[in-house]
Amino acid sequence: MRETDERGTGGLQQPLRQATKADGRAVAELIDLAGHGIPGYLWSRSAKAGQSPIEVGVERVSREDANFSYRNAVVAEVDGRVAAMMLAYRLPEQDDVDLDELPDLLRPLVELELKVPGSFYINALAAYPEYRGLGLGTRLLEAAHTLASEAGCEELSLEVFDQNEGAVRLYERHGYRAVARLPVVPHPSYPYDGDVVLMAQSVSP
């Protein structure tokens, strides 16, 4: 859920494709859904007068030179419309982030992220509500293995709130296992107050 700086691409099969800059709004909206409102809250802190949080998000994902970019997003289309999205990339081997300088709600998320350097990190995975139940999340998670291999990663990683039981079950079905957890910092922007869980699995079967 943090914004960092590396990238990856990959060969994809329908209904998946690499996101383009024209998908910026959909990518930003789905990132906010995946982050349960955390991205929108953070974007609101950077918004200029008259600018909405989602407009800040579109600006962020439209960048060319960061991990948090449409260039690292894969979208799934249904009837010509973006229905789901995954933002994923290789984490740096070393990160000099100062946890004390981060907003409180981000600190446990980033602290867990630092435990899996060099892994292929699934920052965000979401589908619009009307397109859930179609298996798009499964297709995106399967594509993550190919992308991780192409990025030279030996491990896949992601984070999930333990109270988001449906997502936890989905990731467990795809071979992810909990490797660490930290208490959530409660915040009005999201509905969870349990733990955030770091899950990982090997790229090789």
C-alpha positions as CSV (number, residue, x, y, z in Angstrom):
1,M,0.0,0.0,0.0
2,R,3.1,2.2,0.1
3,E,4.5,3.9,-3.0
4,T,8.0,2.8,-4.0
5,D,10.2,2.6,-7.1
6,E,10.7,-0.4,-9.4
7,R,8.8,-2.1,-12.2
8,G,8.0,-5.3,-14.2
9,T,6.0,-6.4,-17.2
10,G,4.8,-9.7,-18.6
11,G,3.0,-11.7,-21.3
12,L,-0.7,-11.9,-20.4
13,Q,-3.7,-13.7,-21.9
14,Q,-7.3,-12.5,-22.1
15,P,-9.1,-11.2,-20.1
16,L,-5.9,-9.9,-18.7
17,R,-3.7,-7.2,-20.2
18,Q,-1.1,-4.7,-19.1
19,A,-2.6,-1.4,-17.8
20,T,-2.2,1.7,-19.8
21,K,-2.2,5.4,-18.7
22,A,-5.7,5.6,-20.0
23,D,-6.7,3.1,-17.3
24,G,-5.5,5.5,-14.6
25,R,-8.8,6.3,-13.0
26,A,-9.9,2.6,-12.8
27,V,-6.5,1.6,-11.5
28,A,-6.7,4.3,-8.8
29,E,-10.3,3.4,-7.8
30,L,-9.4,-0.3,-7.5
31,I,-6.3,0.5,-5.5
32,D,-8.5,2.4,-3.1
33,L,-10.9,-0.5,-2.9
34,A,-8.0,-2.9,-2.3
35,G,-6.6,-0.7,0.4
36,H,-10.0,-0.3,2.2
37,G,-9.8,3.5,2.0
38,I,-6.3,3.9,3.2
39,P,-5.0,5.1,-0.2
40,G,-7.9,7.6,-0.5
41,Y,-7.1,9.0,2.9
42,L,-3.4,9.4,2.1
43,W,-4.3,11.0,-1.2
44,S,-6.7,13.4,0.5
45,R,-3.7,14.7,2.5
46,S,-1.9,15.7,-0.7
47,A,-4.9,17.1,-2.5
48,K,-4.8,20.7,-3.7
49,A,-7.7,23.1,-3.4
50,G,-10.6,21.7,-5.4
51,Q,-8.9,18.4,-6.1
52,S,-10.5,15.1,-5.0
53,P,-8.5,12.3,-3.5
54,I,-9.1,10.1,-6.5
55,E,-7.7,12.7,-8.8
56,V,-4.5,12.7,-6.7
57,G,-4.6,8.9,-7.1
58,V,-4.8,9.2,-10.8
59,E,-1.8,11.5,-10.8
60,R,0.2,9.0,-8.7
61,V,-0.6,6.0,-10.9
62,S,0.1,8.0,-14.1
63,R,3.8,8.3,-13.2
64,E,6.3,6.5,-15.3
65,D,9.2,6.1,-12.9
66,A,7.8,4.5,-9.7
67,N,6.5,1.1,-8.5
68,F,3.2,2.8,-7.7
69,S,2.4,3.2,-11.4
70,Y,0.0,1.9,-14.1
71,R,3.2,0.3,-15.6
72,N,3.1,-2.3,-12.8
73,A,-0.6,-2.9,-13.0
74,V,-2.4,-5.7,-14.7
75,V,-6.1,-5.3,-15.5
76,A,-8.9,-7.8,-16.2
77,E,-11.5,-6.7,-18.7
78,V,-15.2,-7.8,-19.0
79,D,-17.2,-6.5,-21.9
80,G,-14.5,-4.0,-22.7
81,R,-14.4,-2.4,-19.3
82,V,-11.8,-2.7,-16.6
83,A,-13.3,-5.0,-14.0
84,A,-10.4,-5.9,-11.8
85,M,-6.7,-5.0,-11.2
86,M,-3.5,-6.1,-9.6
87,L,-0.6,-3.8,-8.8
88,A,2.6,-5.8,-8.2
89,Y,6.4,-5.4,-8.5
90,R,9.7,-6.5,-7.1
91,L,10.6,-5.0,-3.7
92,P,14.1,-3.5,-3.3
93,E,16.7,-5.7,-1.6
94,Q,17.4,-2.8,0.8
95,D,15.2,0.0,1.9
96,D,16.3,2.9,4.1
97,V,12.7,4.0,4.9
98,D,12.4,5.6,8.4
99,L,9.4,4.0,10.0
100,D,9.1,6.8,12.5
101,E,8.5,9.3,9.7
102,L,5.5,7.4,8.4
103,P,1.8,8.0,9.3
104,D,0.8,5.7,12.1
105,L,-1.6,3.7,10.1
106,L,1.1,2.9,7.5
107,R,3.8,1.9,10.0
108,P,2.8,-1.8,10.5
109,L,2.2,-2.3,6.8
110,V,5.6,-1.0,5.8
111,E,7.3,-2.8,8.7
112,L,5.9,-6.1,7.4
113,E,6.9,-5.2,3.8
114,L,10.5,-4.8,4.9
115,K,10.6,-8.5,6.0
116,V,10.4,-9.7,2.4
117,P,13.1,-7.8,0.5
118,G,13.5,-8.8,-3.1
119,S,10.1,-10.5,-3.2
120,F,7.5,-9.9,-5.8
121,Y,5.0,-7.9,-3.8
122,I,1.3,-7.8,-4.6
123,N,0.5,-4.3,-3.4
124,A,-3.2,-4.3,-4.4
125,L,-5.7,-6.7,-5.8
126,A,-9.3,-5.8,-6.3
127,A,-12.4,-6.2,-8.5
128,Y,-15.3,-3.8,-8.7
129,P,-18.2,-5.2,-6.7
130,E,-20.3,-6.0,-9.7
131,Y,-17.5,-8.2,-11.2
132,R,-16.7,-10.2,-8.1
133,G,-17.2,-14.0,-8.2
134,L,-16.1,-14.3,-11.8
135,G,-12.7,-15.7,-11.0
136,L,-10.8,-12.6,-12.0
137,G,-8.8,-12.6,-8.7
138,T,-7.7,-16.1,-9.4
139,R,-6.5,-15.2,-12.9
140,L,-4.6,-12.2,-11.6
141,L,-2.9,-14.3,-8.8
142,E,-1.9,-16.9,-11.4
143,A,-0.4,-14.2,-13.6
144,A,1.6,-13.0,-10.6
145,H,3.7,-16.2,-10.7
146,T,4.7,-15.5,-14.3
147,L,5.5,-11.9,-13.5
148,A,7.5,-12.8,-10.4
149,S,9.6,-15.3,-12.4
150,E,10.2,-12.7,-15.1
151,A,11.3,-10.3,-12.4
152,G,13.8,-12.8,-11.1
153,C,12.1,-13.2,-7.8
154,E,12.1,-16.4,-5.7
155,E,9.2,-15.4,-3.5
156,L,5.7,-13.8,-3.8
157,S,4.3,-11.7,-1.0
158,L,1.3,-9.7,0.0
159,E,-0.5,-8.3,3.0
160,V,-4.1,-8.8,4.2
161,F,-6.2,-7.8,7.2
162,D,-6.9,-10.9,9.2
163,Q,-10.6,-9.8,9.6
164,N,-10.9,-9.8,5.8
165,E,-11.6,-13.5,5.9
166,G,-12.7,-14.0,2.3
167,A,-9.4,-12.6,1.1
168,V,-7.4,-14.7,3.5
169,R,-9.2,-17.8,2.3
170,L,-8.5,-16.9,-1.4
171,Y,-4.8,-16.4,-0.7
172,E,-4.5,-19.6,1.3
173,R,-6.2,-21.5,-1.6
174,H,-3.4,-20.2,-3.8
175,G,-0.7,-21.4,-1.6
176,Y,0.1,-18.3,0.5
177,R,0.9,-18.8,4.1
178,A,1.2,-16.3,7.0
179,V,4.8,-15.5,7.9
180,A,4.3,-12.5,10.2
181,R,1.7,-10.2,11.6
182,L,1.4,-6.9,13.4
183,P,-1.6,-5.2,15.1
184,V,-3.5,-2.8,12.9
185,V,-3.4,0.9,13.9
186,P,-7.2,1.7,14.0
187,H,-8.2,4.6,11.8
188,P,-11.5,5.9,10.5
189,S,-10.5,5.3,6.9
190,Y,-10.9,1.5,7.2
191,P,-13.1,-1.0,9.1
192,Y,-10.4,-3.3,10.6
193,D,-8.9,-3.4,14.1
194,G,-7.3,-6.8,14.3
195,D,-3.9,-7.7,12.7
196,V,-2.4,-7.1,9.3
197,V,-0.8,-10.4,8.1
198,L,2.2,-10.8,5.8
199,M,1.6,-13.8,3.6
200,A,4.2,-15.4,1.2
201,Q,4.9,-18.4,-1.0
202,S,7.7,-19.6,-3.2
203,V,7.6,-18.7,-6.9
204,S,8.5,-22.3,-7.8
205,P,5.7,-24.8,-7.5
